[in-house]
Amino acid sequence: MGTLVLEQAWMATTGSAVYEEMSERASEQALAALVEQYAPTLYRVAYSVLRQAEDAEDAVQETFLRVMKHRETLGEVRDHRVWLIRIVWNIVLDRKRRAKTRPETDDVAELARVLPAEGLSAEDRAAAAQHHAHVLAMVETLPAKEKEVLELSAFEELSSVEIAEVLEITESSVRSRLFRARNLMAEKMGRARQDRGGSNR
Amino acid sequence: MRENEVKVGEMGEAEATLRLIAKLPAPEGLVGRVQSGLRAAPKDARVLDWPVVAESSHSWLNGWVRGAAAAAIVCLVAGGAWQISLRMVPAGGGNATAAPVRVRPAGGFSSAGAMRTPDTLNGPVLKQEQKKKAEDVKKKGGSEKKSAEAGPR
């Protein structure tokens, strides 16, 4: 009788172990599939904020490490893409907050390295990098809320509803912030152009 | 109208830059590096990680053997503990109580053999005694008064 009880206990233990092993393998495979599918998108999101290849890659790695820690909740997630973008977005914002402000010259060097340069002379390439770095420096001066919406709206694959989900705000807030951001940017660019025109004269 | 066009152009310029950066491709080998990073990351330890046993026709035998082995281990541990408890002789209590040795700090001032004697405490005073004393004082005072009155005559 005692042996039978013991045997049953052992059977139950090994049965649950098999189930655990199987679910573990399944979650590992699901995670691998997520990395395969979304790592490049997450990298682009991270790079657009951090503008440093190594930092962006670290942010992607951290995102998936966080996902791995909570892999048992993967099944509950409705839209993995938006969910992952929200995680990486929070990571990069946190990193950027802690990092020192990058000088514009750093951006120029980095952009000259990464921007497509087909059919451009070295001089044109340098000028384009300088122009884009200048524009990005201006974007940095926008209020945080407007800047975040503007940066995310640059991703064509993200709709305003998805941007709202990433930022955890309403869609109408996304629209109004985007409107304000565009107006502010236009004003800043116009002023900068006038200043340049004045100094050239 | 013209001003509006310029505004749209400037705005488009900023968004064009952001779009250009958003479209930059991810570096080659990114997926592989992330995958290997995840494999190297420590996974949360499980409380019970029993090895998976393949189902066989002798599984009941296997279970019985395991149960017997577990029971034998329990018996061994319990027997050992019993043996140890039998051999242990309780130490008898000492008659003398050891006073803690005061360790004098190296250097500094010494007490030069001076001993502190505590002040003697005043014992409790009984109420009756107090009353008696008060009456004595009163009587004494009364007789003194009488003699004083009789004195000058």
Chai-1 contact restraints between the chains, C-beta under 6 A:
chainA,res_idxA,chainB,res_idxB,connection_type,confidence,min_distance_angstrom,max_distance_angstrom,comment,restraint_id
A,T3,B,W64,contact,1.0,0.0,6.0,A-B,restraint_1
A,T3,B,G67,contact,1.0,0.0,6.0,A-B,restraint_2
A,L6,B,G67,contact,1.0,0.0,6.0,A-B,restraint_3
A,E7,B,G63,contact,1.0,0.0,6.0,A-B,restraint_4
A,W10,B,G63,contact,1.0,0.0,6.0,A-B,restraint_5
A,T13,B,W50,contact,1.0,0.0,6.0,A-B,restraint_6
A,T14,B,V53,contact,1.0,0.0,6.0,A-B,restraint_7
A,A17,B,W50,contact,1.0,0.0,6.0,A-B,restraint_8
A,A17,B,V52,contact,1.0,0.0,6.0,A-B,restraint_9
A,V18,B,V52,contact,1.0,0.0,6.0,A-B,restraint_10
A,V35,B,V31,contact,1.0,0.0,6.0,A-B,restraint_11
A,V35,B,V34,contact,1.0,0.0,6.0,A-B,restraint_12
A,V35,B,Q35,contact,1.0,0.0,6.0,A-B,restraint_13
A,E36,B,V31,contact,1.0,0.0,6.0,A-B,restraint_14
A,A39,B,L30,contact,1.0,0.0,6.0,A-B,restraint_15
A,A39,B,V31,contact,1.0,0.0,6.0,A-B,restraint_16
A,A39,B,V34,contact,1.0,0.0,6.0,A-B,restraint_17
A,P40,B,A26,contact,1.0,0.0,6.0,A-B,restraint_18
A,Y43,B,A26,contact,1.0,0.0,6.0,A-B,restraint_19
A,Y43,B,L30,contact,1.0,0.0,6.0,A-B,restraint_20
A,R44,B,A22,contact,1.0,0.0,6.0,A-B,restraint_21
A,S48,B,I21,contact,1.0,0.0,6.0,A-B,restraint_22
A,S48,B,A22,contact,1.0,0.0,6.0,A-B,restraint_23
A,V60,B,V34,contact,1.0,0.0,6.0,A-B,restraint_24
A,Q61,B,V34,contact,1.0,0.0,6.0,A-B,restraint_25
A,Q61,B,G37,contact,1.0,0.0,6.0,A-B,restraint_26
A,F64,B,V34,contact,1.0,0.0,6.0,A-B,restraint_27
A,F64,B,L38,contact,1.0,0.0,6.0,A-B,restraint_28
A,L65,B,A41,contact,1.0,0.0,6.0,A-B,restraint_29
A,M68,B,L38,contact,1.0,0.0,6.0,A-B,restraint_30
A,V114,B,L24,contact,1.0,0.0,6.0,A-B,restraint_31
A,H132,B,T17,contact,1.0,0.0,6.0,A-B,restraint_32
A,V135,B,A14,contact,1.0,0.0,6.0,A-B,restraint_33
A,V135,B,T17,contact,1.0,0.0,6.0,A-B,restraint_34
A,A154,B,L18,contact,1.0,0.0,6.0,A-B,restraint_35
A,A154,B,R19,contact,1.0,0.0,6.0,A-B,restraint_36
A,A154,B,A22,contact,1.0,0.0,6.0,A-B,restraint_37
A,F155,B,A22,contact,1.0,0.0,6.0,A-B,restraint_38
A,R182,B,M11,contact,1.0,0.0,6.0,A-B,restraint_39
A,M185,B,M11,contact,1.0,0.0,6.0,A-B,restraint_40
A,M185,B,A14,contact,1.0,0.0,6.0,A-B,restraint_41
A,A186,B,K7,contact,1.0,0.0,6.0,A-B,restraint_42
A,A186,B,E10,contact,1.0,0.0,6.0,A-B,restraint_43
A,A186,B,M11,contact,1.0,0.0,6.0,A-B,restraint_44
A,M189,B,E10,contact,1.0,0.0,6.0,A-B,restraint_45
A,G190,B,E10,contact,1.0,0.0,6.0,A-B,restraint_46
